[in-house]
């Protein structure tokens, strides 16, 4: 995992294919209180309409570490990680760098295990969907993961009635 104080962060591209120093909002996420605005910034810059960059991948181990340390339990980390993982290697998105592979892959498992350890807590439907989607993706069922992540809230019943006769 790259320490957040390294200069390399300034060279990575985010979802817009522009250099984006994600270490700054990650440090804010680690210690800040305005979590909603930080999550908005991370979403905006790490995942843009299916586009991701090296900054997106490099942020994942820190997002997982911070989520676990701060005991964050909302859809944001799970859905963001799931969206980035679904976009990884697709289209013109870059491949996961070799130097990051081990930390990245271990982080995916750590975040899912964290969620499983919190299963007895109250979850809203957006958290449930994002965790289920991420589990499907890392277990190799990308299509199911994408379906779960993308289905609009409240559309589930319509889809069941239309495609499976309820």
C-alpha positions as CSV (number, residue, x, y, z in Angstrom):
1,X,0.0,0.0,0.0
2,X,1.4,3.3,-1.0
3,X,1.7,5.7,2.0
4,X,-0.5,8.7,1.6
5,X,2.4,11.1,2.0
6,X,4.2,9.8,-1.2
7,X,4.6,12.1,-4.2
8,X,3.5,9.4,-6.6
9,X,-0.1,10.1,-5.8
10,X,0.2,13.3,-7.8
11,X,1.0,11.4,-11.0
12,X,-2.0,9.0,-11.0
13,X,-5.0,9.6,-13.2
14,X,-8.6,9.2,-12.0
15,X,-11.8,8.5,-13.8
16,X,-11.6,11.6,-16.0
17,X,-8.2,10.6,-17.3
18,X,-6.7,13.6,-15.6
19,X,-4.1,13.6,-12.8
20,X,-5.9,13.4,-9.5
21,X,-4.2,13.3,-6.2
22,X,-6.6,11.1,-4.3
23,X,-4.3,11.1,-1.2
24,X,-5.8,14.4,-0.2
25,X,-9.5,13.2,0.2
26,X,-8.3,9.9,1.6
27,X,-6.5,11.8,4.4
28,X,-9.7,13.8,4.9
29,X,-11.7,10.6,5.0
30,X,-9.3,9.2,7.6
31,X,-9.8,12.0,10.0
32,X,-12.6,14.3,8.8
33,X,-16.2,14.7,9.7
34,X,-17.7,15.8,6.4
35,X,-17.9,12.3,5.1
36,X,-20.7,12.9,2.6
37,X,-18.7,15.6,0.7
38,X,-15.6,13.4,0.8
39,X,-17.5,10.4,-0.6
40,X,-19.0,12.7,-3.3
41,X,-15.5,13.8,-4.3
42,X,-14.2,10.3,-4.4
43,X,-17.1,9.1,-6.6
44,X,-16.7,12.1,-8.9
45,X,-13.0,11.7,-9.5
46,X,-12.4,7.9,-9.2
47,X,-15.3,6.6,-11.3
48,X,-16.7,8.6,-14.2
49,X,-19.3,6.9,-16.4
50,X,-17.4,3.6,-16.3
51,X,-13.9,5.2,-16.6
52,X,-11.3,4.6,-13.9
53,X,-7.6,5.2,-13.6
54,X,-4.6,4.1,-11.6
55,X,-5.7,6.5,-8.8
56,X,-8.9,4.6,-8.6
57,X,-7.1,1.3,-8.1
58,X,-4.5,2.7,-5.7
59,X,-7.2,4.3,-3.5
60,X,-9.0,1.0,-2.9
61,X,-6.6,-0.4,-0.2
62,X,-6.8,2.9,1.7
63,X,-10.6,3.1,1.3
64,X,-10.8,-0.4,2.8
65,X,-8.4,0.4,5.6
66,X,-10.2,3.6,6.6
67,X,-13.6,2.0,6.3
68,X,-12.6,-0.7,8.7
69,X,-10.8,1.6,11.1
70,X,-13.6,4.2,11.3
71,X,-16.3,1.4,11.2
72,X,-18.1,3.1,8.3
73,X,-21.1,1.1,7.4
74,X,-22.9,2.7,4.4
75,X,-23.1,2.0,0.7
76,X,-20.3,4.3,-0.4
77,X,-17.2,2.3,0.1
78,X,-18.8,-1.0,-1.1
79,X,-20.5,0.5,-4.1
80,X,-17.5,2.6,-5.1
81,X,-15.2,-0.4,-4.8
82,X,-17.6,-2.6,-6.7
83,X,-18.0,0.0,-9.5
84,X,-14.2,0.4,-9.8
85,X,-13.7,-3.4,-9.8
86,X,-16.4,-3.8,-12.5
87,X,-14.7,-1.1,-14.6
88,X,-11.2,-2.5,-14.2
89,X,-9.7,-3.6,-17.5
90,X,-12.9,-2.7,-19.4
91,X,-12.8,-0.6,-22.5
92,X,-9.8,1.8,-22.4
93,X,-9.4,1.5,-18.6
94,X,-5.9,0.6,-17.5
95,X,-5.0,-2.8,-16.2
96,X,-4.2,-3.2,-12.6
97,X,-0.5,-2.5,-12.1
98,X,1.6,-5.5,-10.9
99,X,3.0,-3.4,-8.0
100,X,-0.6,-2.9,-6.7
101,X,-2.1,-6.3,-7.4
102,X,-1.6,-8.0,-4.0
103,X,-2.8,-5.1,-1.8
104,X,-5.7,-4.4,-4.1
105,X,-6.9,-8.1,-4.2
106,X,-6.5,-8.5,-0.5
107,X,-8.4,-5.3,0.1
108,X,-11.4,-6.7,-1.8
109,X,-11.6,-9.7,0.6
110,X,-11.0,-7.5,3.7
111,X,-13.9,-5.2,2.9
112,X,-16.3,-8.1,2.3
113,X,-15.2,-9.8,5.5
114,X,-15.7,-6.5,7.3
115,X,-19.3,-6.3,5.9
116,X,-20.0,-9.9,6.9
117,X,-18.8,-9.2,10.5
118,X,-21.4,-6.3,10.6
119,X,-24.3,-8.4,9.3
120,X,-26.2,-8.2,12.6
121,X,-26.3,-4.4,12.4
122,X,-29.1,-2.4,10.6
123,X,-28.6,-2.2,6.9
124,X,-30.6,-0.2,4.4
125,X,-31.3,-1.5,0.9
126,X,-28.5,0.5,-0.7
127,X,-25.9,-1.0,1.7
128,X,-27.3,-4.5,1.1
129,X,-27.2,-4.1,-2.7
130,X,-23.7,-2.7,-2.7
131,X,-22.3,-5.5,-0.5
132,X,-24.1,-8.3,-2.4
133,X,-22.9,-6.8,-5.7
134,X,-19.3,-6.7,-4.5
135,X,-19.4,-10.3,-3.2
136,X,-20.7,-11.4,-6.6
137,X,-18.0,-9.5,-8.4
138,X,-15.1,-10.8,-6.4
139,X,-16.5,-14.3,-6.5
140,X,-16.2,-14.1,-10.3
141,X,-19.8,-13.4,-11.2
142,X,-19.4,-10.0,-12.7
143,X,-22.7,-10.0,-14.6
144,X,-24.7,-10.7,-11.4
145,X,-22.7,-8.1,-9.5
146,X,-23.4,-5.5,-12.2
147,X,-27.1,-6.3,-12.2
148,X,-27.4,-6.0,-8.5
149,X,-25.4,-2.7,-8.4
150,X,-27.3,-1.2,-11.3
151,X,-30.9,-2.1,-10.6
152,X,-32.7,1.0,-9.4
153,X,-34.3,0.9,-6.0
154,X,-37.9,0.0,-6.2
155,X,-37.4,-1.6,-9.6
156,X,-36.9,-5.1,-8.2
157,X,-40.6,-5.9,-8.0
158,X,-41.2,-4.6,-11.6
159,X,-38.3,-6.8,-12.9
160,X,-39.6,-9.8,-11.1
161,X,-43.1,-9.4,-12.4
162,X,-42.0,-8.6,-15.9
163,X,-39.4,-11.3,-16.3
164,X,-40.3,-14.0,-13.9
165,X,-44.1,-13.6,-13.4
166,X,-43.6,-12.5,-9.8
